[in-house]
Amino acid sequence: MTDAATTATAIPSTPATPATPTTVAAAGPVKHSRVEDVVGILTGTFIASLGLFLLRTSGTVTGGTAGLALLLSYAVDVPFGVIFLAVNLPFFALAVRKKGWDFTIRTALSVGLVSLLASLHPAEIAEIDIDPVYAALVGNLLAGVGLLVLFRHRSSLGGFNILALIMQERFGVRAGYVQMVLDVLVVAASLAVVSPLQVLISAVGAIVLNVVLALNHRPGRYTGF
């Protein structure tokens, strides 16, 4: 009779298969913790608000409801933060219906934080003389990265962001492309307030913002929630 212990030792052990990206993806998405969500939303709103500060300081605009609020702030003597909050209010009803209360509450908090930070930056940063081209490129880049962070923590800056996310989730159209079309309309409307050169600079900056979103926020690429 063969000894059981001898038989067991004679069978070579199979090395553990290292985890691959496919294996991890098959296990399902990893949920963000509450702390991660809080830090993510604070980070995203700060980065986005700093980008908007650079745009407003240089007199350029961008797309979305943030760009619309900037545009209105040039035309009327009302703080940007107040206008930004007011412009986003009608979109919250759409967010509740299509995205649910969790997303809507996170978005409302993000909009409120950007409105607050929009008043903080001018108070903490001395008046600066910034080149419009630099401000448009860097400001929109920062705004795009900030939005990307917010999207990945189930939040947004409201308005057109909500429409873009719904279009991506329901019809598979990339959010960045939807946002780009809407942004072109806002930037074109700024011809009534700013010079054609500033509009051209702003348009290039808005393209930068939407390229950041289109390349980095795609269906199935990011599995955290």
C-alpha positions as CSV (number, residue, x, y, z in Angstrom):
1,M,0.0,0.0,0.0
2,T,1.3,3.4,-0.9
3,D,1.9,5.7,2.1
4,A,-0.5,8.6,2.0
5,A,2.1,11.1,3.2
6,T,4.5,10.0,0.5
7,T,1.8,10.3,-2.2
8,A,0.9,13.8,-1.0
9,T,4.5,15.0,-1.1
10,A,5.0,13.5,-4.5
11,I,2.4,15.8,-6.1
12,P,4.0,19.1,-7.0
13,S,2.2,22.1,-5.6
14,T,0.6,24.5,-8.1
15,P,1.9,28.1,-7.6
16,A,-0.8,30.7,-7.0
17,T,-1.8,32.6,-10.2
18,P,-0.9,36.2,-9.8
19,A,-3.8,38.6,-10.0
20,T,-4.1,40.3,-13.4
21,P,-6.1,43.4,-14.3
22,T,-8.7,41.1,-16.0
23,T,-9.0,39.0,-12.8
24,V,-9.4,42.1,-10.7
25,A,-12.0,43.5,-13.1
26,A,-13.9,40.2,-13.0
27,A,-14.1,40.5,-9.2
28,G,-16.3,43.6,-9.6
29,P,-15.8,47.3,-9.0
30,V,-14.3,48.5,-5.7
31,K,-16.5,50.9,-3.9
32,H,-15.0,54.2,-2.6
33,S,-15.1,54.6,1.1
34,R,-16.9,57.7,2.7
35,V,-13.5,59.2,3.5
36,E,-12.3,58.7,-0.1
37,D,-15.5,60.4,-1.4
38,V,-15.1,63.4,0.9
39,V,-11.5,63.8,0.0
40,G,-12.2,63.3,-3.7
41,I,-15.0,65.9,-3.7
42,L,-13.0,68.5,-1.8
43,T,-10.0,67.9,-4.1
44,G,-12.1,68.1,-7.3
45,T,-13.9,71.3,-6.3
46,F,-10.7,73.0,-5.2
47,I,-8.9,72.2,-8.5
48,A,-11.9,73.2,-10.6
49,S,-12.5,76.4,-8.7
50,L,-8.8,77.4,-9.0
51,G,-9.1,76.9,-12.8
52,L,-12.2,79.1,-12.9
53,F,-10.4,81.7,-10.9
54,L,-7.6,81.9,-13.5
55,L,-10.2,82.2,-16.3
56,R,-12.1,85.0,-14.5
57,T,-8.9,86.9,-13.7
58,S,-7.8,86.9,-17.3
59,G,-11.3,87.8,-18.7
60,T,-11.7,84.6,-20.6
61,V,-14.6,82.2,-20.5
62,T,-15.2,78.4,-20.8
63,G,-18.1,76.2,-21.5
64,G,-20.8,74.6,-19.3
65,T,-22.8,76.3,-16.6
66,A,-19.5,77.5,-15.1
67,G,-18.7,79.3,-18.4
68,L,-22.3,80.6,-18.5
69,A,-21.9,81.9,-15.0
70,L,-18.6,83.6,-15.9
71,L,-20.2,85.2,-18.9
72,L,-23.1,86.6,-16.8
73,S,-20.7,87.8,-14.1
74,Y,-19.0,90.0,-16.8
75,A,-22.3,91.5,-17.8
76,V,-23.9,92.1,-14.3
77,D,-22.4,93.2,-11.0
78,V,-23.1,90.0,-9.1
79,P,-20.5,87.7,-7.6
80,F,-19.6,84.7,-9.7
81,G,-20.4,82.2,-6.9
82,V,-24.0,83.5,-6.6
83,I,-24.6,83.3,-10.3
84,F,-23.0,79.9,-10.6
85,L,-25.3,78.5,-7.8
86,A,-28.4,80.1,-9.4
87,V,-27.7,78.8,-12.9
88,N,-27.4,75.3,-11.6
89,L,-30.7,75.2,-9.6
90,P,-33.0,74.2,-12.6
91,F,-30.7,71.2,-13.4
92,F,-31.1,69.7,-9.9
93,A,-34.6,68.5,-10.7
94,L,-33.3,66.6,-13.8
95,A,-30.5,65.1,-11.6
96,V,-33.0,63.8,-9.1
97,R,-35.1,62.2,-11.8
98,K,-32.4,60.7,-13.9
99,K,-29.4,60.1,-11.5
100,G,-31.0,59.8,-8.1
101,W,-30.7,61.6,-4.8
102,D,-27.2,60.4,-4.0
103,F,-25.7,61.9,-7.1
104,T,-27.9,65.1,-6.7
105,I,-26.8,65.7,-3.1
106,R,-23.1,65.2,-4.0
107,T,-23.5,67.6,-7.0
108,A,-25.3,70.2,-4.9
109,L,-22.4,70.0,-2.3
110,S,-19.8,70.3,-5.1
111,V,-21.6,73.3,-6.6
112,G,-21.8,75.0,-3.2
113,L,-18.1,74.4,-2.5
114,V,-17.1,75.8,-5.9
115,S,-19.3,78.9,-5.2
116,L,-17.6,79.3,-1.8
117,L,-14.1,78.8,-3.1
118,A,-14.7,81.2,-5.9
119,S,-14.9,83.9,-3.2
120,L,-11.9,82.5,-1.3
121,H,-9.3,82.5,-4.1
122,P,-9.5,86.3,-4.8
123,A,-9.2,87.0,-1.0
124,E,-6.1,84.8,-0.6
125,I,-4.4,85.4,-3.9
126,A,-3.1,88.9,-4.6
127,E,-4.1,90.6,-7.8
128,I,-2.2,89.0,-10.6
129,D,-1.4,89.9,-14.2
130,I,-1.9,86.7,-16.2
131,D,-1.6,86.2,-19.9
132,P,-5.1,85.2,-21.4
133,V,-3.7,82.3,-23.4
134,Y,-1.9,80.8,-20.4
135,A,-5.0,81.4,-18.2
136,A,-7.3,79.8,-20.8
137,L,-5.1,76.7,-21.2
138,V,-4.2,76.1,-17.6
139,G,-7.6,77.2,-16.2
140,N,-9.5,74.8,-18.4
141,L,-6.9,72.0,-17.8
142,L,-7.5,72.4,-14.0
143,A,-11.2,72.6,-14.5
144,G,-11.2,69.4,-16.6
145,V,-9.1,67.5,-14.0
146,G,-11.3,68.7,-11.2
147,L,-14.4,67.5,-13.1
148,L,-12.8,64.2,-13.8
149,V,-12.2,63.7,-10.0
150,L,-15.8,64.6,-9.3
151,F,-17.2,62.3,-11.9
152,R,-15.3,59.4,-10.4
153,H,-16.8,60.1,-7.0
154,R,-20.4,60.2,-8.4
155,S,-20.6,64.0,-8.4
156,S,-20.4,66.8,-10.9
157,L,-20.6,70.6,-11.2
158,G,-24.2,70.4,-12.3
159,G,-25.8,71.8,-15.4
160,F,-24.3,70.5,-18.6
161,N,-22.3,67.9,-16.7
162,I,-25.6,66.2,-15.7
163,L,-26.8,66.1,-19.4
164,A,-23.4,64.8,-20.5
165,L,-23.3,62.0,-18.0
166,I,-26.9,61.0,-18.8
167,M,-26.1,60.8,-22.5
168,Q,-23.0,58.7,-21.8
169,E,-24.8,56.3,-19.5
170,R,-28.0,55.9,-21.6
171,F,-26.7,56.1,-25.1
172,G,-22.9,55.4,-24.9
173,V,-21.9,58.9,-26.2
174,R,-18.8,60.0,-24.4
175,A,-19.5,62.7,-21.9
176,G,-16.6,64.8,-23.2
177,Y,-18.0,65.0,-26.7
178,V,-21.5,66.0,-25.4
179,Q,-20.0,68.6,-23.2
180,M,-17.9,69.9,-26.1
181,V,-20.9,70.6,-28.3
182,L,-22.7,72.4,-25.4
183,D,-19.6,74.4,-24.6
184,V,-19.2,75.6,-28.1
185,L,-22.7,77.2,-27.8
186,V,-21.7,79.0,-24.6
187,V,-18.4,80.2,-25.9
188,A,-20.1,81.4,-29.1
189,A,-22.6,83.4,-27.0
190,S,-19.7,85.1,-25.2
191,L,-19.2,87.2,-28.4
192,A,-21.8,89.5,-27.0
193,V,-19.6,90.3,-24.0
194,V,-15.9,89.8,-24.8
195,S,-13.7,90.5,-27.8
196,P,-13.5,88.0,-30.7
197,L,-9.8,87.3,-29.8
198,Q,-10.8,86.4,-26.2
199,V,-13.6,84.1,-27.7
200,L,-11.0,82.3,-29.9
201,I,-8.7,81.9,-26.9
202,S,-11.6,80.7,-24.8
203,A,-12.7,78.2,-27.5
204,V,-9.2,76.6,-27.5
205,G,-9.2,76.4,-23.7
206,A,-12.7,74.7,-23.8
207,I,-11.4,72.1,-26.2
208,V,-8.6,71.3,-23.8
209,L,-11.1,70.8,-21.0
210,N,-13.2,68.5,-23.0
211,V,-10.3,66.5,-24.4
212,V,-9.3,65.8,-20.8
213,L,-12.8,64.4,-20.2
214,A,-13.2,62.5,-23.5
215,L,-9.8,60.7,-23.1
216,N,-10.1,59.9,-19.4
217,H,-13.8,59.4,-18.7
218,R,-15.0,56.6,-20.9
219,P,-17.6,53.9,-20.3
220,G,-16.0,50.8,-18.7
221,R,-12.6,52.3,-18.2
222,Y,-13.0,53.2,-14.5
223,T,-14.7,50.7,-12.2
224,G,-14.7,52.5,-8.9
225,F,-18.0,53.9,-7.6
